[in-house]
Amino acid sequence: MVTGAGSTAGQLAGEPASISGAKAALAISVIAALALFSGLARGIPRVYDLPDHLGYTWHVLQGFERGDFYPRWFAFVNDGFGEATFVFYPPMLHWIAAAIAALFGGDVLLGLYLALFLFAVLGGIGVYLWVGRRFGAIAGATACLLLAMVPYRVFVMYDSGLYSAFAAAGVAPWALLALARIVETPDAPRRESLRAVCLWAVAFAAIILTNMPSAVLWSYLIAIWMFVDFLVTRRWKVALRVLGGGLWACLIAAVYLVPAVIEMRAFAVPLEGVYRSNFLFQISGSWMKPGLKSVFDRMGLFPALALVASLAVLVVARERGALSGIRKRVFLRQTATLGLASLVLATPISLWAWRWLPQLSRVDMPWRLLEPLGLITACVTAAALSLLASRSGPYRLLRALALVFFVCLGMVCLVFDFALSDANGHMSAATARASVPAFARKEVFFLPKGARRAAEMAATPPVSCETPCRVEILDWSPTRRRFRVASAQPNHVLLRTYFFPGWRAEAGGGSSVRLPASAEPGTGRIQVDFPAGEHEVLVWFGTTPPRVVGGCLSMVALAAWVGAMALTRRGYIRSDITTPA
């Protein structure tokens, strides 16, 4: 039986640790990740979103060089008009990629793919622990390898480039492992319960900080699972622990979450209604051409078949008494609910839910649920295969038929995976790196309401005045604009920069005087009002009250998390209640 992926990971999950378990988990996770990334040997995949991810990583790296370790302002996008991208976009993947790139001479391409590889290894270890703790080390290793075969993960890596969602999927198994531990041991000693809640909180916070659509989807899936679990067990204590851990996660991620929610109101994000054309197995109304639609439907069909077959094996095994023990029963309930809910929400059957549930429509692509569906399917299939290979599994004929089915389905998936990995072709690393400067001219996502597109203002000078004035630029760095301006009358100076909350202006001299800064009506450029005369003006990008509040909440919540973990490790929280076997 597998006992852990390392001392820290095992103890955090509430599992005993062993050196052999650590080595096995790490080794099989690295092998699985290498298998998934092996297509990079043929070149860098031509994925649509790759320039965005490289550009984001490059901007974060530029911030690091200025001493800004949470750079929210991206100065070079929108053809130099800029955008406060990391106010609204979760930063974790690109922060880690930029940190790795800094260790390798600023190579953002290497930093990005090494970061993705680390997330893949992290996800593999989580899967190994989650499945192996319940069905044995071989089942854990099988789940890890099957996860690398999931067609949608190959599609993300080599075709779509939804790399932030890919990274969030590497954290998801740890959240599921923690949730399973909370449910399995409702009457555990308080230190064990707190440790599981801590793992759940930090894992879900990491998902939020990595990809917000993934966080929304997992929130609904976990809520559905907890509702089903509560109907079965009637355990309020478990539900409150899960809810409390989720709220704790939001507080840990508040440094991103609070300003993103509050400041989003001033920006136009054209997502509403897009989800209607992005369901799997959609008979009509899809924007996709038949060939692409077939690809998505197959990416949903193969895991759906494996999920249903695997759950059937587990149900039969339970009826025969081969699924004894609370861990295996919780695993069956957890995977069945999460897997089937993912499948249903990805199809037009759930149109009502996408229309009425808060924030779900902003995810905009129901086929994103292929990620959790693939994760659950890999794990439940590994569990089913372990039962089929044991004498305690279902009937002999059923075992033989099921094994043949899984082998055939696996071969079909492998062929499909190879086709997906070559669908868009490959390019050289030099070509990929050359896309970073081009990204600086790209019109990106979060445009202030009422602002004009950058392409419509291509000839706009860096600084201009509403009426004649004299301007001399003294400094034009990513987050600072300093210039000298002279005008015979009160005037407005206009900057070739979009106004986002956080931009401020002041006139220098003997004492600094704050100047009014706002968005120019009709263009969204920064407009600074100044009195008549000659002035040295400094315009800089700073913080806002929501960002300060979010940062403070995160620091307090993270400090509480560290304190809680210290208590559980030192045994300061004690209880005479023992954990059930």
C-alpha positions, 0 to 999 in steps of 0.5 A, a space after each residue: 500500500 502506498 503511504 506517501 509522496 514525501 514527508 511534507 506532502 504525506 503529513 499535510 494530507 494526513 497520511 503517514 510518510 515513507 521514503 519508498 513511497 516518496 521515491 515511487 510517487 516522484 518517479 512515476 509522476 516524472 515518467 508520466 510527465 515526460 510521456 506527456 511532454 515527449 512531443 516537445 522533442 519534435 519542436 514547440 507546438 504551434 498553439 494559439 495561446 503560446 504568445 500570450 503566455 510567453 508575453 505574460 511571463 516576459 512582463 512578469 520577469 520585467 517586473 521582477 527586474 524592477 523589484 515588483 514581485 506582483 506586477 499587475 501592469 503590463 506596459 507593452 500590450 495594446 500597442 503600448 497603451 498597456 493593461 492591468 492584466 494581473 488585476 484580473 488574470 490569476 498570476 501563479 503560472 506566469 509568476 513561477 515561469 518567470 522565476 524559473 526563467 530568471 534562473 536561466 538567463 531570462 529564457 521565458 520559453 524554457 521557464 514556461 514549459 519547465 513550470 508546466 512540467 512541474 505542475 504536471 509532476 505535482 498533479 501526478 503525485 496528487 493522483 498517486 496519493 489519492 488513488 494509491 492510498 485506497 487501492 494500492 501503489 500499482 493503482 496509484 501508478 496506473 492512475 498517474 500514467 492514465 492521466 498523461 493519456 487523457 486526450 484533452 490534456 494532450 489537446 491543451 498541451 499541443 493545440 489550445 494552449 490553455 496552460 493556466 487551466 493545465 496548471 490548475 489541473 495539477 493542483 486539483 488532485 490535492 484538493 480532492 485528496 484533502 476533501 476525501 480525507 475530511 469525509 473519511 475521518 469525520 471524527 478524527 482528532 482535531 489536529 488531523 482534521 485541521 491538517 486536512 482542512 489546511 490542505 484543502 484550503 491551500 490547494 483551492 487557493 492555488 487553483 484560484 490563483 492559477 485559473 479562475 474558470 477552473 476555480 468556478 467549475 471546481 466550486 460547483 462540482 465540489 458543491 454538488 458532491 458535498 450535497 450528495 454526500 450530505 444526503 447520504 451521511 447527514 454529517 453537518 460537521 463535514 460540510 462545515 469543514 469543507 465550507 470553512 476551508 473553501 472560505 479560507 482559500 478565498 481569503 488566502 487568494 484575496 490578494 488577487 480575488 478582491 481587486 479582480 471582483 471589485 475593479 472588474 465593474 469598470 471593464 468590458 468583458 464580452 463573454 456572456 452567451 458564448 457558452 451556448 455554442 461550446 457544449 459537447 455533443 451539441 446537435 446544432 448551434 455550435 460555432 465549430 466546423 464538423 471536423 473540430 466538433 468531432 475532435 471535441 466530441 471524441 475527447 468527451 466520448 472516450 473518457 465518458 465510456 471509460 468513466 461509466 465502465 469503471 463505475 460499473 466495475 466498482 459498483 459490482 465490486 461493492 455489491 460483492 463486498 470487494 469495496 469494503 472500507 470507508 476510504 473506498 466507499 468515499 472514493 466511489 461516491 466522490 468519483 461518481 458524483 464529480 465525474 458524472 456532474 462534469 459530463 452532464 455540465 459539459 452537454 446541452 442538458 445543463 443549459 439551464 444551469 449555465 443560464 442561471 447559476 452565478 458566474 458559470 456563464 463567464 467560464 464561457 466554454 463548457 468543454 473546459 469540463 473535459 479537464 475534471 472529467 479526464 482527471 476523475 476518469 483516469 483515477 476511477 479507471 485505475 481503481 477499476 483495473 486494480 479490482 479487475 486484476 484481483 481475485 476479489 473483483 467482479 465475476 470472471 467473465 465480466 473481468 475478461 470483457 472489461 479488461 478487453 474493453 479498457 485495453 481497446 479503448 486505451 489503444 484508441 486513445 493513444 492513436 488519438 493522442 498522437 494525432 492531437 499532438 501533431 494537429 497544429 504542427 511544430 516550430 523551432 524554439 527561436 520562432 517561439 521566442 520571436 513571438 514575444 515582441 509581437 505580443 506587445 502589439 496585441 490587443 488583449 482582453 480587459 478594455 476599459 468601458 468606453 475606451 477606443 481600441 488601440 488599433 484605432 489610435 495607432 498614430 497617437 503620440 506618447 504625450 499630447 495636450 488638449 490645447 497647444 503646449 510644450 512637452 518634454 519627456 524625461 522618463 518613460 518606463 513601464 509604470 512611470 511617466 515623467 515629463 515637463 509640460 508648459 502651457 499658458 493656460 490650464 490644460 489637459 495632458 493626454 498619455 498614450 496609456 489606458 487609464 486603469 485604477 491605480 494611475 496617479 499624477 503629481 506635479 513636482 518642484 519644491 513640494 509635490 502637488 497631486 493632480 487630477 488623473 482620469 480616463 479621457 472620455 471616448 478614448 480611455 487614455 490617461 488624462 491629467 489636468 494641470 494649471 497654467 505655467 511650467 510643471 514637471 509631472 510624474 504619473 505612476 501606477 500604484 495601488 488601490 484600496 481593494 488591492 491593499 485590502 486584498 493583500 492584507 487579507 491574504 497575509 492574515 489568512 496565510 499567517 493563520 494557515 502557517 500557524 495552524 500547520 505548526 500546531 498540527 505538527 507539534 501536537 498542540 491540538 489534542 483529542 482523545 478521539 481516535 481516527 476510524 480505520 
